[in-house]
Amino acid sequence: MYIVKKHIARLIAKLSTPLHTGRGWGWVFLLLLLSSCARMGSPDGGWYDDTPPRVIHSSPNDMGTNVKTKRVVINFNEFIKIEDAQNKVIVSPPQLEMPEIKATGKRIVVDLLDSLKENTTYTIDFSDAITDNNEGNPMGNYTFSFSTGTQIDTFQVSGYVLNAENLEPVKGMMVGLYDDSTCVDSTFHKTPMIRVSRTNGSGRFTIKGVAMGNYRIFALKDADGDFVYGQKSEDIAFTHDIVTPSSMPDIRQDTVWMDSLRISSINRVPYTHFLPDDVTLLSFQVPQTDRYLIKTERKDPEKIGLFFSYGSDTLPRLRGLNFDADNAFFIEASEKLDTIYYWLRDTALVNQDTLRIEATYMATDTTGLLTEKIDTIEALPKMPYAKRLKEKEKAFEKWQKEQEKRKKRGERYDSIMPKKYLNVKLSTSGQLSPLSNVYLEMPVPLDSCLEDSIHLYSMIDSVWYNAPHLFEQVSPLTYIIKAEWRPGIEYSLEIDSAAFRSIYGEVSKPIKQGIKIRTEDDFSTLMVNITSMPDSGDIIVQMLDGDKFVREVKVEDGTAEFYYVAPKKYYLRAYIDWNKNGKWDTGDYDADRQPEPVYYYHEEIECKAKWDVTRTWNLTERPRYRQKPSAITKQKPDQEKKLRDRNAQRAAEKGVPYIPKE
């Protein structure tokens, strides 16, 4: 800093001559320059630059007609930058070859690489991507338009895209229009959309530059960038409703704030209201029916897992290449046979590190038909047998040392290591709702189960009685004990030793579990009266804890009845079960089938103990995009970019009046 001051002093000395010589003007200029440099960054408490960028010129002109050039240059009054141009900037009609968009200094240059269409309005929607370079002041939603013909199309179509299953807003989904007069079923598969937009964090879209006419509207999660529905894995939405754009004069109220608490003024601003502005599309993915083997694994040495992309009506056939596979497996399969575990019955095979298997299964070929396919599988456990043996030896040595310590201390000790028992897990630890049942989870498949060894007793007037019950298997490893669980009654579940025996010879220890059924005073009752019944299908109402499913009931005589509801706050979701199969079904474009309709009750419901709660619900009273409560909506709206307006604070520091910009 000293050296800089020294050089400045020398310059001043050289330039300090009479003004009439001409050199004195340089001295005056230097002083002015130093003065202006000293004020950079407002260290004296000057005003901040909170003015957003402004377009001063463009080539071609914005809203220009008869344009033939494919290059658009937009000049601004200050240095600017573009944020995330690839995702935020939308060119319509859609460009099969991505346009080049560059921001340099005070200008943006857009090069369209596709050929221009005749008599077509082009829009470059920058959304909120443009800000000034220094302060980050947003320009706001900005769209540049031009036409290759003699007129500009200015209509707009707006709305929302929601996930059909849970009404979550879908962000980043392409929404586009087709001319209704040329749109047939195959158009969505073969022809790019004529005008497009993309949804924001609220699922909101606005398609701009639309001409007068009738249109069909579609949404597409475009995986390959061709603007057509070409892959089953692409999320889509469609409707048969015809979209006819229009407009009308309207007035909106704009609030001008003095600060975060005080309103400066409320202005009535006339504007053109474009319609429709509430098109709602429900996004879904068609069922993935192509079947192929995703992976095989042997995390545990006892079982081999095969995972398929879709189910089948037949199990794979396995042939051992280095072992005898006949009667070698206990099969644990999912309902659709898309996840299958093969438990090894023989411990010798469990201890064999490499099992080579020939698997014959049904798979989809290139023509879409199911055919037999043969794969060779090498099943290797995560931990080799030698390492497992060492771990077992370490565990024995640790147990042996502990017994020796007990012996030296004169405490009770064992000379033989206790055998390992089958660890049966109960679903209850002592309290139960009258609507619940007791589940028993086995760690490995069972070889035998002695139902006579399972006893249930109930206490009535201080005396234990046998309680009727049912014992059933609900899956290869899960069993259930059903009973008429009476509120306020105490039960005792007692299972004899060795009631369960695994395929590896392990037996269960005796089990005794006291069960107290909670009283009716511990619960609430919720009645939901549905006032908008569908023409066909069942209404299924689901109770949610947050967005987590709790239970569901079918609407009978216009009412969904929930008994023995644990005191808590809940949300409600409903769907129309068109085919009455007891589950929600997605849609299929080629079959012209929409997803089954889903609805949300718009607010939470608090259920208190001893309370009977009643709600009336018109499923269609609110538009779908306003139904799901924000508290359980995971996709949150994009944060709106605003001018920071730091001059209000600066005015307070200066003690001077502050007049906000309008």
N, C-alpha and C positions, 0 to 999 in steps of 0.2 A: 504493500500500500504506500510506503514511503517513497519508493521509486516512482510510482505513478504520479504522486503529488509533485515530485521534483521535476518530472518531464512537463507537467501542466504549467508549473511556475516558469520554466524556460520559454514555453510557447507564449505565455502571456507577456513575458518581457520582450520577446521579439516582435510581437504584434502591437505593442503599446507605442505607436507612433501617431502623429496627427492624422485625423480622419481624411484631410484633403489629399494625403498621399495615396489613399486607397487601401493601405494595409490595416488601418484602424477598423475598417468594416469587418475584417476577419476576426478581430478581438471581440467585437460585439457579437458576432455569430457564434464564437466559441463559448462565450458566457451563456447565451441563450441555449445552446446545445447541452451544456453542463446542467443548466437549470432544469431542462426538460428531462434529462436522464435521471436527475435526482428525484423526480416525481413518479417514476415507473413503479407499478405495483401498489400504488396508493398508500405509501408509508405515512403520509400526513393525514390519513383518514378520509381520502376522497371517495367518490362513488364508484361502485363496482359496475362492470359491464354485464348487465343482465338482459341485454337485447338479443333475441334469437337471430339466427342467420336469415337473410332476405335475398330472394332471387332478383337480380338486376337485369339479366339478359339471358336469352337462350337461343339456340339454333338447332332445329327450326323453332319458331315461336310456339309457346304453350297454347294449346287449342288451335294450332295451325292446321290448315287444310291443304290438299294436293301435295303432300310431302312425298318426296321420292328418295331421300337419303336415309341410310340405315344407321347413321351416327347422330346421337343427341348430345349436345354440349349445353350444360346449365351453369351459368356464372353467378356467383354470390358476392355479397358486399364484404365478406370476411373469410378467413381461412376456415374450412369445414372438414369433417370426417364422416365416414359411413360405418355404422356398427353392424356386423353380421349380415352383410349384403346378400349372401347366398340364401339365407333363410327368411329375411325380412322383405327383400325387394321382389315384387311379383310383376312380371311382364305379361300382358294379355293383349291379343291371343297368345296362348302358351307357346314357348319357343322350344322346339325339339333339340336344337343346339344352344346350349346355355349362353346367354349374352355376356359380354365382357363389361363389367362395371368398375370404374376406377374413380377415386377421389384424389385430386392433386391440387394442393394450394387452395385457391378460391373457386375451383370448378369441379364438376362431375361430368365424366364422359361415359356414355353408354353406347356400345357397339352391338347392334343386332346382327347376328350371324345368319339367321334364317332369311329366306326371301320374303319381301313384303307382299301382303295380299292386297288386291285392288279393292277400293271403296270400303276400307276397313278402318275403324277407330282403334288406335293402339293406346294403351295406358301403361305407364311405368309407376307402380304404386310403391313409394319408398317407405310407407308406414311411418314409424317414428325413428327411422335409422339415421337421419341427418341431425348432427349437432355441430355447434361451433368447436373449433379445435382447442381453444384455451380453457374456457369456462365450462364446456359441456352443455351449454344452453340448447335445449331441443327446439327444432324448427316446428315440431308438431307433425301430424299426419299430412304428408305431401304427396300429391299425385300429378304426374306430368302426362299430358294427353296430346295426341296429334292424329290426323286422319290422312289416309292416302287418297281419299275421295273428296267430295265437295262439302261434306257436312260432318259434324262431330256428334257421336252418340253419347248421351249424358245420363241415361237412366242407370239406376243402381238396384241391386237385389241383395238383401241382407238377411241374416238369420243365425242359427246356431247348429253345431254338430255335437251330439251327445252320445256317449257309449250306451248302446241299447240295453245292456244288462244292468247297469248301475247308475245311469244318467250322469256319469262324470263328464264334464266338458272335455272335448278332445282337442288338444293343441297341435298345430302344425299339419292339419289335414287339408288336402287339396279339395276345393269345391268348385264345380264348373257347370256350365250350361251347354245344352244341345238345342238346336232348332227343332221344335216339336214336329214340324212338317216332314223332317227327314230322319227323325229318331225312331229306330226300330230296336228290337231286343238285342241284336248283335252290334249295334252302334257303340255301346259302352265297351265292347271287347275289341273293336277294330279302329275306331276313329277318335282322334284327340278331341278334347272339349274345345269349344270355340271361345269361351271366356272363362277365366279362372281367378280364384282368390285362395287365401290360406287362412285357417282359423288361428285366433290368438289364444291366450291363456284362459279366456272365458268361453272358448269354443265358438266365438263370434267371427263371422266372415262378412265381407262386403265385396260383391262383384261389381266393378265399375265399367263405364263405357259401354253399357248395354243398349242395343237398338230396340225400338218398339217392335213387339211381336209376342209370340207364345213360345215358351221354352219348357224343357224338362231339366231337372236339376239332380246332380249326383255328387257324392263325396268319395274320395279315394285316397288311401294311404299309399302313395305311388312309390313302389319299391325300386322300379327300374327306370323311372324318369321318362316314360313314354306317353303319359297322360291318358292311358287306357287301362281297363281292368284285364290284366293278362295273367295274374298269378292268384291261386286260391289263398295264398298266405297274406294277400293284401286286404286290409280292412276297407269296407265299402259302406255306402248308404245310398238308398234310392227311394223315390216316391213316384207314384203315377199322377200326382197332382200337377196341373198345368200352372206355370208361373208366367204371369202377364205383368211386366213392369209398368208403373205409372208414377205420377208425382202430383203434389198439391202444395199450395202455399201454407205455411204454418209459422208459429211463433214459439220460441223457447226462452226460458229464463236463464240468464247468465249471472251468477253471483260473483261479485268482486269483493275480495277480502282485504281488510286493512292489515290484519295479521292472522294468526291461527285461531283467534277467538272472535274477532270483531268483523262485521260485514260493512264494507264501504258502500256498496250499492247493489241493487238487483235490476238488471237491464232486461227489457223485453226485446229480443232480437228476431226479426223475421228471417226465415230461411225456406229453402225448398225441401219438402219432406218426400223422400223417395219410398215407394212401396212396391212389393211387400218388404217388410223389415223384420219379420218374425218367422221366417221359414225354419222349421225344425227338422233336422235329419238325424236318424238313429243309426249309429255306426255298429257294424258287426263283422265277424269273420265267418265264412262258411265252414262247416265241419270238415276237418282234414281227414278224408277217407282213404288216402293213399297209405298203404301199409308197407312198412319196411323195418328192419331191425336197427334200432338206434344204437344200442350198445349192449355189451355183456359185462358182468362184474362178479367178483368173488371177494367182497370185502371181508366176510367172515369165512373161515375154512369150511364151515358146515353147509353153506348154501351157495348156489350159483344163480345169478339173476339175469333174466333176458327181458329187455325193454323194447317194446314195439311202438311205432307211431300211431297205430290204430288197432282196434280190436279185431277179433276173428271168432268164428264159431267152432274152431278146432284147435286143439293144443299141438304144439310142435312135437315131432318125433325125434327122440335123441338116441344115438347109437354111440357106445363107448369105443374109442379107437385104441386105448391102452388100458381098458378095464371093462368088466362086464356090467352093462347098464340095465340089464333086466332086473326089475324090482329094486333098483338101487336108489330110487328117489321117493320122497314124499313131496307132493306138488302143492304149493301155495299160490293160487292164481287170483287175479282181480276179476271182477264181475265180467268185464269186457275181454278178458284174456289178452290185455295189452301189457301187463306187468306180471311176470311169472317167476317165482322162486322155486328152485329144485333143491330140497334139503337132502343131503346125503345120509342114508340110513346107517351105513357101515362106517365105523370109526376108522377102519383101515383106509378107506377112501378119503375120510376127513383129513387124515395125516399125510396123504399123498399130495405132494406140492403141485404137480402138473397133471391135469386131467384133460385129455384130448377127446373132443366130442364132435360128432357129425350131427348137425341139426337140420332137419327138414321142416320147413314152415311155409305158410302161404304169404306171398308178397305181391305187390302191384307191379306189373311190368310196364314197359314204355307205352303200351297202348291203353293203359288204365285197367287192365283185367287182372284178377287174382290168379297167380300160377304158383306152383311149387318151386321153392328155391332151396338150395343146399349150401350150407356154410360149414366150415371147419372152425371150431372154437377151441382155444387153449385157455383153460381156467386156472389161474394162478392166485393163491391167497395173498392178501396184503402182507401177512407175516408168515415167513416160511416155518415149516414144522420144527426145524432145529432151534430156531429162536423162541418159538412157543415152548419148547421143552425146557430151554434154559430159564425162561420166565417162571415156569412151574417149579423148577428146582430151587430157584431163589425164594419163591413163596414158601416152599417146604422148609428150607433152611431158616427163614425168618420165624416161622411157627415153632420150629424145633428149639431155637435159641430162647424164645419166649417161655416155652415149657421148662427148659433148664433153669431159667431165672426163678420161675415159680417154685420149682423143686428146692432150690437153694434157700429160698425164703420160707420154706415150710408151708407153702400154699398148695391148694389143690391143683393138680396138673394132669394132662392127658399123655399117655404113651403112644396112642394111635391117633393120627390126624383124622378129624371127623370127616365123614363123607359129605360130598356136595349134594345139597337138596335142590329140587326144582323150585325156583323162585316164582310163586304165583302172586300177581299183583291184583288187589281189589280196587274198584273205582271209588269206594267210599271209605272215609276215615271215621265215621260214626254218626253223621247226620244225613238225612235224606228227605227230599221232597216227595209228597204222595204220588207225583207223576213219574218219578224216576225209578230206575231198576239198578241192580247190582251187576257189574261186569267183572269177569275174571280174565286177565290177560296172561297167556302162557308165553314164556321166552322162546320155546321151541315146540314143534308139533308133538302131540300126544300119541302114545301107542295104545293106551287104555285109559278109561275114565269110569269110576265106580259111582254111578248116580245115587246108589243107596247109601253112600257115605256122606251125602250132603244133607244137612238138617237145618230147618228154620223153625224157630220158636217165637211165640209172641206172649207178652206178659199182660194178662187181664186179671184185675183184682188181686194183684200180687202173686198170681199163680202162672207158671209157664205152661203153654199149650203148644202142640204141634200146629204150625201154620202151613196151609196149602201153598205150594209153589211149583213153578215149572223151571226146569234146567234145560237150556237149548244152546246149540252151537250156532253162532252167527257169522263166523268166518273161520278159516283154518286155525287161527290162534286165539280166537276170542269166544267166550261163552257168556251167557246171561242167565241170571236168576230173576224170574218174574214172580210177583206176588201182589195181593191186594193190600198195599201199604196204607194203613189207616192212620189218619192224623192223630198225633199225640200218643201213639202206641210205641212201646219199646220192643225191639226184636233182638234175637240172638242168632247169628249165622255161625254154624259149627260144622267144620269139614274134617273128617277123620284123616289120620295119617295114611299116606300112600293112596289117597283117593285118586291122584293123577300120576301117571307114569309116562315119561317122555320116551321118544324113540331111541334115546341113548341110555335108557335104564334108570335115569334119575327119578326119584319119587318126591312127592310133596310132603311137607311137614304138616302137623295138625294146625288148623286155622280156627280161631274163635274171634268173631267181630261183633261187638254190640252195635246196634243201629237204632237211632232215635228218629222217629218220623216227626217232622216239625208240625206244629198246630196250624189251624186255619188262620189264627190271629197273626201269624208270622208273615202272611202273604197278602197280596193285593189281587183284585180281579179287574181285568180290562175288557171292556166291550166296545167294539168298533162297528158302528152302523154305516154300511156302504149305501150311498144314495144314487149311484150311477152304475147299474148292473149292465153287463154286456149282453148282446143278443145270443151269443153262444160261448161255450167254455166255462170253466170254473174260475172263481177268483181265489187266489191263495194270498193270504196276508201273512207277512213275516215280521217278527219282532227282532229288532237289532239292538245290540249293545255297542254304541258307537256305530261303526259300519260292519260289525261282526255279527253273523247270524246266531240267533239264540234258539228260536223255534218258530213253527208256522202252523196255521190252521186253515181249513177251507171254509169259505163263507157259506153259511146255511141260513136260508130265509132272510138274506140281507144283512146278517150279523156275523162278525168274527169274534169268537169267545175265547179269551185266554184266562185260565184258572191257575191258581197257585203261582202267581207272578212274584218273584223275589223283589223286595222294595228297591227301586232303582229308577234312573231316568233312561227311557228307551226312545228309539225311533221306529217308524213303520215303513215297510216297503210292501208293495203288492204287485202281482203279475197276473195276467189273464192266461190261464192254462187252456189254450184252444183245443189241443188234442187230448186233454184230460189224462195225461200220463204221469202227473204228479211232479213234474220238474219243468224248469224254464228251458225253452228251446230257441236256438238262434235262427237266423234267416238263411235264405239261399236265393241268390239273384237269378240263376238259371232256372230254378223251379218257381220263380215269381212268388217267393214266400218271405214275408217280413218277419223279423223276430217277434216273439210274443211280447205284448206291451207291458212295460214296467212303470210303476208310479211310486212316488214318495210322499208321505205326509209331511207338510211343510215345516213342522216344529217338533221339538222333543216333547215327550209325555212323561210326567213324573208319577210313578206308582208308589204309594205309601202303604205300609202295613195296616191292615184292617179297613182299607179304603176300597170302594168300588168306583172305578174310573170309567167314564163313558165318553167316547168321541164320535162325532159324525164326520164322515169323509166322503166328499164328492171327488172321485178320482180325477176327473177332467176339468174341474173348476179352474185350476191354475194351469197356465201353459207349462209344458214339460221342463223348459229351461229355468223355471222359477220354483220348481218343486223341491229339489234336494236341498236340505239345510246346509248352510255354508260350514257349520261346525264339523260335518262329516264329509265334506267335499275335499278330496285330496288335491285335485288340480286347482290351484289358486289363480286368480286373475293376474295378468302381467302388471308389474308395478308401473304406474303411469309416470312418465317423465314430465317433470314440472320445472319451470324457472325457479332457481333457488331464491331469488328476490332477497339477497342479503342486505340490500340497501335499507330495509326497514330497521334492522339491527344497527346499521351504521348511523341512521338518523337518530336513533335513541342515544347512541354514544355521543353524537354531536349536540344533542338537545335541540334539534330543529324539527319542524313539521315534515312529515313524510307523505308524499302524494304517490300512491301506487300507480303503476302503468295499467291501463285498461286494454 
